[in-house]
Amino acid sequence: MKNEKTALMTSGNIAKSLGVSDAKIKKAIKELGIKLEAKKGVCNYYSREALAKIKAALK
């Protein structure tokens, strides 16, 4: 279970890893229709595959 948790990223973490704003990431997630993998409190968690899709969309 812990491994699964570390593979998930919030939109803020995705933004930091790609060096772009959180707003751009949230917009890309909405436009691509990416589904969240988990939700804890107010945080939405996305898979590493989502990171690759978002990175490709931002180029």
FENQUI-V67357 format. One record per residue. N is the residue number from 0. RES is the residue in one letter. PSI is psi as a letter, one per 40 degrees, with the letter a starting at -180 (none if undefined). Layout:
N&RES&PSI  N&RES&PSI
//
This chain:
0&M&d  1&K&d  2&N&d  3&E&d  4&K&d  5&T&d  6&A&e  7&L&i  8&M&i  9&T&i  10&S&d  11&G&d  12&N&d  13&I&d  14&A&d  15&K&d  16&S&d  17&L&e  18&G&f  19&V&i  20&S&i  21&D&d  22&A&d  23&K&d  24&I&d  25&K&d  26&K&d  27&A&d  28&I&d  29&K&d  30&E&d  31&L&e  32&G&f  33&I&h  34&K&i  35&L&i  36&E&d  37&A&i  38&K&h  39&K&h  40&G&b  41&V&e  42&C&h  43&N&h  44&Y&h  45&Y&i  46&S&i  47&R&d  48&E&d  49&A&d  50&L&d  51&A&d  52&K&d  53&I&d  54&K&d  55&A&d  56&A&d  57&L&e  58&K&none
//
